[in-house]
Amino acid sequence: MPNNQFKKGELYSFITGKASTAIARRLQKNFKQANIDITIEQWSVLYHLWKEDGMSQQQLCDATFRDKPSITRLVDNLEKLKLVKRVASKDDRRINLIYLTKEAEVLQEQTIDVATQTLNEALEGVTHGQIEIAKEVLQKVYDNLK
């Protein structure tokens, strides 16, 4: 028996990430208001590099759920902004490792502050218990489909 408690039309909005899209739009708006001139997609790459600098482009694909052409384009644009640099791997020159520049390190605190502010706006009125349940449910959905 299916475990689908959505009304017709609700399920698609849920699956396509209506809330996620709204948060991304608000974050982009908040970046713009703070004079941070990067896209949400670029920020997601920087975010993962702040956690682990020197990732390969394939690792960035896996971490951000993007395909290789998308990551190549994002890294190209981040290089133009002087926020990252590509370095050929010493073990395999076919692999590029992506490293943050000093300029990207300066952006870290400012962008994390804006992201935290945005998440606080999004979660206003949501209890800790509700957040934990949502995380558990979404993790289960992800685990079921990976």
MDTraj code that builds the backbone (N, CA, C; nanometers):
import mdtraj as md
import numpy as np

residues = "MET PRO ASN ASN GLN PHE LYS LYS GLY GLU LEU TYR SER PHE ILE THR GLY LYS ALA SER THR ALA ILE ALA ARG ARG LEU GLN LYS ASN PHE LYS GLN ALA ASN ILE ASP ILE THR ILE GLU GLN TRP SER VAL LEU TYR HIS LEU TRP LYS GLU ASP GLY MET SER GLN GLN GLN LEU CYS ASP ALA THR PHE ARG ASP LYS PRO SER ILE THR ARG LEU VAL ASP ASN LEU GLU LYS LEU LYS LEU VAL LYS ARG VAL ALA SER LYS ASP ASP ARG ARG ILE ASN LEU ILE TYR LEU THR LYS GLU ALA GLU VAL LEU GLN GLU GLN THR ILE ASP VAL ALA THR GLN THR LEU ASN GLU ALA LEU GLU GLY VAL THR HIS GLY GLN ILE GLU ILE ALA LYS GLU VAL LEU GLN LYS VAL TYR ASP ASN LEU LYS".split()
xyz = np.array([
    [0.0852, -0.1187, 0.0000],
    [0.0000, 0.0000, 0.0000],
    [0.0893, 0.1244, 0.0000],
    [0.0656, 0.2170, -0.0920],
    [0.1507, 0.3350, -0.0999],
    [0.1377, 0.4237, 0.0244],
    [0.2469, 0.4855, 0.0599],
    [0.2495, 0.5756, 0.1756],
    [0.2502, 0.7194, 0.1244],
    [0.1478, 0.7560, 0.0500],
    [0.1426, 0.8876, -0.0135],
    [0.0285, 0.9672, 0.0481],
    [0.0646, 1.0623, 0.1352],
    [-0.0384, 1.1409, 0.2005],
    [-0.0496, 1.2813, 0.1418],
    [-0.0131, 1.2948, 0.0152],
    [-0.0208, 1.4239, -0.0521],
    [-0.1470, 1.4310, -0.1366],
    [-0.2065, 1.5491, -0.1408],
    [-0.3182, 1.5710, -0.2319],
    [-0.2615, 1.5794, -0.3725],
    [-0.3466, 1.5552, -0.4709],
    [-0.3023, 1.5626, -0.6096],
    [-0.2407, 1.7010, -0.6357],
    [-0.1234, 1.7045, -0.6938],
    [-0.0565, 1.8310, -0.7232],
    [0.0438, 1.8732, -0.6175],
    [0.0246, 1.8291, -0.4932],
    [0.1176, 1.8655, -0.3853],
    [0.2495, 1.7905, -0.3964],
    [0.2401, 1.6639, -0.4343],
    [0.3585, 1.5782, -0.4362],
    [0.4670, 1.6339, -0.5275],
    [0.4313, 1.6778, -0.6469],
    [0.5316, 1.7282, -0.7403],
    [0.6025, 1.8498, -0.6823],
    [0.5276, 1.9404, -0.6218],
    [0.5887, 2.0584, -0.5595],
    [0.6847, 2.0182, -0.4489],
    [0.6473, 1.9186, -0.3727],
    [0.7331, 1.8705, -0.2639],
    [0.8618, 1.8117, -0.3203],
    [0.8456, 1.7237, -0.4186],
    [0.9611, 1.6538, -0.4746],
    [1.0555, 1.7507, -0.5450],
    [1.0041, 1.8501, -0.6129],
    [1.0908, 1.9417, -0.6874],
    [1.1543, 2.0471, -0.5979],
    [1.1237, 2.0449, -0.4715],
    [1.1938, 2.1316, -0.3781],
    [1.1446, 2.2750, -0.3758],
    [1.0160, 2.2919, -0.3622],
    [0.9568, 2.4252, -0.3556],
    [1.0228, 2.5104, -0.2460],
    [1.0403, 2.4520, -0.1289],
    [1.1036, 2.5250, -0.0181],
    [1.2504, 2.5523, -0.0493],
    [1.3176, 2.4540, -0.1051],
    [1.4586, 2.4700, -0.1407],
    [1.4772, 2.5826, -0.2424],
    [1.3895, 2.5882, -0.3403],
    [1.3954, 2.6934, -0.4413],
    [1.3712, 2.8302, -0.3780],
    [1.2756, 2.8373, -0.2870],
    [1.2470, 2.9652, -0.2205],
    [1.3665, 3.0115, -0.1372],
    [1.4310, 2.9183, -0.0680],
    [1.5489, 2.9538, 0.0121],
    [1.6608, 3.0011, -0.0788],
    [1.6839, 2.9309, -0.1902],
    [1.7898, 2.9699, -0.2835],
    [1.7657, 3.1095, -0.3403],
    [1.6421, 3.1374, -0.3757],
    [1.6092, 3.2718, -0.4280],
    [1.6336, 3.3791, -0.3227],
    [1.5928, 3.3524, -0.1990],
    [1.6128, 3.4499, -0.0922],
    [1.7618, 3.4684, -0.0638],
    [1.8363, 3.3594, -0.0649],
    [1.9807, 3.3694, -0.0410],
    [2.0472, 3.4529, -0.1500],
    [2.0086, 3.4310, -0.2756],
    [2.0648, 3.5107, -0.3856],
    [2.0317, 3.6590, -0.3660],
    [1.9083, 3.6873, -0.3264],
    [1.8665, 3.8260, -0.3006],
    [1.9483, 3.8852, -0.1857],
    [1.9671, 3.8081, -0.0787],
    [2.0433, 3.8564, 0.0364],
    [2.1908, 3.8765, 0.0024],
    [2.2469, 3.7899, -0.0837],
    [2.3842, 3.8117, -0.1310],
    [2.3942, 3.9439, -0.2059],
    [2.2981, 3.9663, -0.2934],
    [2.2992, 4.0897, -0.3736],
    [2.2905, 4.2135, -0.2835],
    [2.2020, 4.2094, -0.1844],
    [2.1881, 4.3223, -0.0920],
    [2.3149, 4.3451, -0.0105],
    [2.3921, 4.2392, 0.0146],
    [2.5171, 4.2504, 0.0900],
    [2.6365, 4.2781, -0.0012],
    [2.6082, 4.3053, -0.1298],
    [2.7127, 4.3313, -0.2301],
    [2.8108, 4.2150, -0.2441],
    [2.7592, 4.0938, -0.2354],
    [2.8384, 3.9737, -0.2599],
    [2.8045, 3.9289, -0.4013],
    [2.9035, 3.9388, -0.4902],
    [2.8780, 3.9193, -0.6321],
    [2.9111, 3.7766, -0.6771],
    [2.8428, 3.6779, -0.6177],
    [2.8541, 3.5396, -0.6623],
    [2.7139, 3.4798, -0.6676],
    [2.7011, 3.3734, -0.7452],
    [2.5721, 3.3048, -0.7545],
    [2.5623, 3.1988, -0.6452],
    [2.4430, 3.1501, -0.6239],
    [2.4205, 3.0431, -0.5268],
    [2.4984, 2.9188, -0.5684],
    [2.5010, 2.8912, -0.6986],
    [2.5739, 2.7748, -0.7481],
    [2.7234, 2.7880, -0.7197],
    [2.7789, 2.9074, -0.7435],
    [2.9205, 2.9307, -0.7132],
    [2.9452, 2.9170, -0.5630],
    [2.8541, 2.9706, -0.4834],
    [2.8677, 2.9630, -0.3385],
    [2.8686, 2.8181, -0.2909],
    [2.7855, 2.7330, -0.3532],
    [2.7812, 2.5932, -0.3100],
    [2.9154, 2.5244, -0.3347],
    [2.9840, 2.5587, -0.4430],
    [3.1169, 2.5030, -0.4689],
    [3.2159, 2.5557, -0.3652],
    [3.2131, 2.6866, -0.3402],
    [3.3026, 2.7456, -0.2400],
    [3.2770, 2.6834, -0.1029],
    [3.1509, 2.6639, -0.0686],
    [3.1140, 2.6067, 0.0606],
    [3.1829, 2.4713, 0.0820],
    [3.1794, 2.3860, -0.0198],
    [3.2419, 2.2546, -0.0067],
    [3.3936, 2.2658, -0.0017],
    [3.4506, 2.3627, -0.0714],
    [3.5955, 2.3828, -0.0645],
    [3.6368, 2.4398, 0.0708],
    [3.5517, 2.5200, 0.1328],
    [3.5825, 2.5692, 0.2675],
    [3.5868, 2.4523, 0.3661],
    [3.5044, 2.3513, 0.3422],
    [3.5057, 2.2336, 0.4282],
    [3.6268, 2.1445, 0.3984],
    [3.6652, 2.1359, 0.2711],
    [3.7791, 2.0521, 0.2311],
    [3.8452, 2.1122, 0.1077],
    [3.9442, 2.1945, 0.1291],
    [4.0156, 2.2585, 0.0187],
    [4.0950, 2.1543, -0.0597],
    [4.1058, 2.1753, -0.1905],
    [4.1848, 2.0845, -0.2729],
    [4.1075, 1.9639, -0.3225],
    [3.9761, 1.9767, -0.3351],
    [3.8950, 1.8668, -0.3882],
    [3.9155, 1.8580, -0.5393],
    [3.8960, 1.7387, -0.5931],
    [3.8989, 1.7236, -0.7388],
    [3.7655, 1.7712, -0.7952],
    [3.7630, 1.7936, -0.9259],
    [3.6373, 1.8351, -0.9872],
    [3.5329, 1.7252, -0.9727],
    [3.5741, 1.5981, -0.9788],
    [3.4790, 1.4883, -0.9604],
    [3.4223, 1.4881, -0.8185],
    [3.5065, 1.5141, -0.7202],
    [3.4576, 1.5215, -0.5818],
    [3.3570, 1.6352, -0.5674],
    [3.3821, 1.7469, -0.6352],
    [3.2867, 1.8589, -0.6317],
    [3.1553, 1.8203, -0.6988],
    [3.1627, 1.7438, -0.8077],
    [3.0403, 1.6940, -0.8722],
    [2.9577, 1.6138, -0.7723],
    [3.0250, 1.5226, -0.7042],
    [2.9560, 1.4359, -0.6084],
    [2.8987, 1.5161, -0.4911],
    [2.9754, 1.6111, -0.4402],
    [2.9333, 1.6887, -0.3229],
    [2.8168, 1.7814, -0.3532],
    [2.8131, 1.8353, -0.4764],
    [2.7110, 1.9345, -0.5110],
    [2.5971, 1.8768, -0.5948],
    [2.6052, 1.7472, -0.6274],
    [2.5044, 1.6807, -0.7109],
    [2.4921, 1.7470, -0.8476],
    [2.6067, 1.7871, -0.9042],
    [2.6085, 1.8487, -1.0373],
    [2.6882, 1.7599, -1.1326],
    [2.6630, 1.7780, -1.2615],
    [2.7382, 1.7006, -1.3599],
    [2.8710, 1.7691, -1.3917],
    [2.9582, 1.6960, -1.4634],
    [3.0927, 1.7466, -1.4922],
    [3.0918, 1.8779, -1.5710],
    [3.0089, 1.8908, -1.6760],
    [3.0098, 2.0188, -1.7481],
    [2.9690, 2.1377, -1.6600],
    [2.8743, 2.1155, -1.5701],
    [2.8311, 2.2235, -1.4802],
    [2.9431, 2.2646, -1.3856],
    [3.0132, 2.1664, -1.3289],
    [3.1231, 2.1976, -1.2372],
    [3.2363, 2.2657, -1.3126],
    [3.2653, 2.2195, -1.4339],
    [3.3703, 2.2838, -1.5141],
    [3.3370, 2.4310, -1.5359],
    [3.2118, 2.4588, -1.5728],
    [3.1694, 2.5977, -1.5953],
    [3.1779, 2.6792, -1.4677],
    [3.1326, 2.6220, -1.3562],
    [3.1373, 2.6939, -1.2286],
    [3.2817, 2.7228, -1.1866],
    [3.3689, 2.6248, -1.2009],
    [3.5096, 2.6451, -1.1644],
    [3.5739, 2.7473, -1.2582],
    [3.5404, 2.7406, -1.3874],
    [3.5914, 2.8414, -1.4820],
    [3.5543, 2.9821, -1.4359],
    [3.4286, 3.0002, -1.3998],
    [3.3809, 3.1323, -1.3569],
    [3.4416, 3.1741, -1.2232],
    [3.4590, 3.0794, -1.1325],
    [3.5233, 3.1107, -1.0042],
    [3.6702, 3.1478, -1.0251],
    [3.7342, 3.0863, -1.1237],
    [3.8728, 3.1236, -1.1572],
    [3.8789, 3.2663, -1.2111],
    [3.7832, 3.3007, -1.2967],
    [3.7778, 3.4370, -1.3515],
    [3.7595, 3.5403, -1.2409],
    [3.6864, 3.5015, -1.1371],
    [3.6648, 3.5908, -1.0223],
    [3.7825, 3.5868, -0.9243],
    [3.8826, 3.5052, -0.9559],
    [4.0025, 3.4888, -0.8727],
    [3.9692, 3.4326, -0.7336],
    [3.8711, 3.3416, -0.7295],
    [3.8306, 3.2805, -0.6035],
    [3.8848, 3.1388, -0.5875],
    [3.9185, 3.0741, -0.6998],
    [3.9789, 2.9410, -0.6952],
    [4.0897, 2.9322, -0.7985],
    [4.1724, 2.8292, -0.7811],
    [4.2744, 2.7995, -0.8826],
    [4.2796, 2.6486, -0.9016],
    [4.3024, 2.6080, -1.0253],
    [4.3183, 2.4665, -1.0570],
    [4.4657, 2.4302, -1.0469],
    [4.4915, 2.3143, -0.9885],
    [4.6280, 2.2631, -0.9793],
    [4.6235, 2.1164, -1.0215],
    [4.7075, 2.0802, -1.1171],
    [4.7121, 1.9407, -1.1605],
    [4.7587, 1.8533, -1.0450],
    [4.6943, 1.7394, -1.0305],
    [4.7316, 1.6444, -0.9251],
    [4.8726, 1.5918, -0.9506],
    [4.9500, 1.5781, -0.8446],
    [5.0858, 1.5226, -0.8570],
    [5.0802, 1.3750, -0.8940],
    [4.9755, 1.3057, -0.8513],
    [4.9626, 1.1627, -0.8781],
    [4.9079, 1.1333, -1.0172],
    [4.8182, 1.2200, -1.0655],
    [4.7543, 1.1974, -1.1958],
    [4.7254, 1.3331, -1.2593],
    [4.8057, 1.3711, -1.3569],
    [4.7941, 1.5047, -1.4167],
    [4.6623, 1.5245, -1.4923],
    [4.5858, 1.4181, -1.5125],
    [4.4544, 1.4337, -1.5766],
    [4.3520, 1.4901, -1.4788],
    [4.3850, 1.4846, -1.3503],
    [4.2930, 1.5297, -1.2455],
    [4.3345, 1.6687, -1.1988],
    [4.2381, 1.7603, -1.1991],
    [4.2615, 1.8939, -1.1445],
    [4.2085, 1.9003, -1.0023],
    [4.2907, 1.9520, -0.9132],
    [4.2464, 1.9789, -0.7769],
    [4.2142, 2.1267, -0.7688],
    [4.1070, 2.1589, -0.6984],
    [4.0600, 2.2972, -0.6906],
    [4.0919, 2.3515, -0.5527],
    [4.1650, 2.4637, -0.5528],
    [4.2062, 2.5269, -0.4277],
    [4.1497, 2.6678, -0.4192],
    [4.1166, 2.7070, -0.2966],
    [4.0688, 2.8421, -0.2693],
    [4.1843, 2.9416, -0.2753],
    [4.1522, 3.0645, -0.3137],
    [4.2491, 3.1732, -0.3076],
    [4.2242, 3.2529, -0.1799],
    [4.3122, 3.3460, -0.1517],
    [4.2951, 3.4344, -0.0350],
    [4.1629, 3.5103, -0.0449],
    [4.1270, 3.5533, -0.1665],
    [4.0017, 3.6280, -0.1870],
    [3.8807, 3.5445, -0.1446],
    [3.8849, 3.4149, -0.1728],
    [3.7732, 3.3270, -0.1350],
    [3.7668, 3.3087, 0.0156],
    [3.8831, 3.3020, 0.0782],
    [3.8859, 3.2851, 0.2232],
    [3.8255, 3.4071, 0.2928],
    [3.8483, 3.5253, 0.2355],
    [3.7911, 3.6486, 0.2910],
    [3.6387, 3.6458, 0.2806],
    [3.5861, 3.5880, 0.1725],
    [3.4406, 3.5814, 0.1509],
    [3.3700, 3.4847, 0.2459],
    [3.4434, 3.3894, 0.2996],
    [3.3811, 3.2814, 0.3765],
    [3.2930, 3.3325, 0.4895],
    [3.3479, 3.4117, 0.5779],
    [3.2708, 3.4561, 0.6944],
    [3.1487, 3.5386, 0.6531],
    [3.1690, 3.6287, 0.5577],
    [3.0585, 3.7148, 0.5136],
    [2.9449, 3.6324, 0.4524],
    [2.9791, 3.5353, 0.3655],
    [2.8733, 3.4574, 0.3012],
    [2.8052, 3.3625, 0.3996],
    [2.8812, 3.3071, 0.4910],
    [2.8207, 3.2180, 0.5908],
    [2.7245, 3.2974, 0.6793],
    [2.7611, 3.4206, 0.7132],
    [2.6714, 3.5057, 0.7929],
    [2.5405, 3.5314, 0.7183],
    [2.5493, 3.5619, 0.5886],
    [2.4289, 3.5878, 0.5080],
    [2.3469, 3.4593, 0.4957],
    [2.4129, 3.3458, 0.4758],
    [2.3412, 3.2186, 0.4647],
    [2.2702, 3.1839, 0.5957],
    [2.3366, 3.2093, 0.7081],
    [2.2757, 3.1829, 0.8386],
    [2.1540, 3.2722, 0.8595],
    [2.1677, 3.3996, 0.8245],
    [2.0550, 3.4934, 0.8339],
    [1.9379, 3.4448, 0.7480],
    [1.9670, 3.3988, 0.6272],
    [1.8630, 3.3512, 0.5351],
    [1.7940, 3.2279, 0.5912],
    [1.8717, 3.1354, 0.6454],
    [1.8137, 3.0147, 0.7029],
    [1.7282, 3.0484, 0.8247],
    [1.7720, 3.1447, 0.9040],
    [1.6918, 3.1888, 1.0185],
    [1.5591, 3.2482, 0.9723],
    [1.5609, 3.3248, 0.8624],
    [1.4359, 3.3791, 0.8065],
    [1.3451, 3.2642, 0.7630],
    [1.4030, 3.1653, 0.6967],
    [1.3242, 3.0540, 0.6439],
    [1.2634, 2.9692, 0.7552],
    [1.3339, 2.9563, 0.8663],
    [1.2891, 2.8674, 0.9739],
    [1.2161, 2.9394, 1.0868],
    [1.1826, 3.0649, 1.0653],
    [1.1093, 3.1396, 1.1676],
    [0.9781, 3.0685, 1.1996],
    [0.9557, 3.0429, 1.3273],
    [0.8327, 2.9766, 1.3713],
    [0.8361, 2.8246, 1.3609],
    [0.9477, 2.7695, 1.3171],
    [0.9610, 2.6246, 1.3071],
    [1.0364, 2.5766, 1.4310],
    [0.9810, 2.4780, 1.4988],
    [1.0429, 2.4300, 1.6227],
    [1.1614, 2.3377, 1.5922],
    [1.2474, 2.3192, 1.6914],
    [1.3613, 2.2276, 1.6788],
    [1.3122, 2.0868, 1.6469],
    [1.2060, 2.0451, 1.7123],
    [1.1498, 1.9117, 1.6879],
    [1.1027, 1.8946, 1.5441],
    [1.0381, 1.9967, 1.4901],
    [0.9921, 1.9908, 1.3515],
    [1.1101, 1.9818, 1.2547],
    [1.2166, 2.0552, 1.2848],
    [1.3363, 2.0505, 1.2003],
    [1.3960, 1.9108, 1.2029],
    [1.4044, 1.8516, 1.3203],
    [1.4608, 1.7164, 1.3318],
    [1.3778, 1.6144, 1.2539],
    [1.2459, 1.6265, 1.2620],
    [1.1582, 1.5352, 1.1873],
    [1.1780, 1.5543, 1.0373],
    [1.1835, 1.6784, 0.9924],
    [1.2030, 1.7070, 0.8496],
    [1.3360, 1.6491, 0.8007],
    [1.4422, 1.6683, 0.8796],
    [1.5730, 1.6139, 0.8415],
    [1.5677, 1.4623, 0.8310],
    [1.5013, 1.3990, 0.9273],
    [1.4911, 1.2532, 0.9285],
    [1.4133, 1.2023, 0.8068],
    [1.3022, 1.2675, 0.7763],
    [1.2191, 1.2257, 0.6627],
    [1.2952, 1.2451, 0.5316],
    [1.3564, 1.3607, 0.5125],
    [1.4283, 1.3864, 0.3877],
    [1.5492, 1.2948, 0.3727],
    [1.6152, 1.2613, 0.4818],
    [1.7272, 1.1663, 0.4751],
    [1.6765, 1.0290, 0.4326],
    [1.5608, 0.9896, 0.4856],
    [1.5034, 0.8607, 0.4499],
    [1.4661, 0.8571, 0.3015],
    [1.4071, 0.9642, 0.2517],
    [1.3719, 0.9735, 0.1093],
    [1.4992, 0.9602, 0.0252],
    [1.6028, 1.0340, 0.0644],
    [1.7292, 1.0286, -0.0085],
    [1.7891, 0.8876, -0.0046],
    [1.7924, 0.8264, 0.1143],
    [1.8479, 0.6916, 0.1282],
    [1.7709, 0.5895, 0.0435],
    [1.6391, 0.6054, 0.0364],
    [1.5566, 0.5139, -0.0424],
    [1.5914, 0.5206, -0.1909],
    [1.6369, 0.6359, -0.2369],
    [1.6562, 0.6571, -0.3799],
    [1.8016, 0.6584, -0.4259],
    [1.8944, 0.6504, -0.3332],
    [2.0345, 0.6586, -0.3802],
    [2.0902, 0.5272, -0.4289],
])
top = md.Topology()
chain = top.add_chain()
for i, resn in enumerate(residues, 1):
    res = top.add_residue(resn, chain, resSeq=i)
    for name in ("N", "CA", "C"):
        top.add_atom(name, md.element.get_by_symbol(name[0]), res)
traj = md.Trajectory(xyz[None], top)
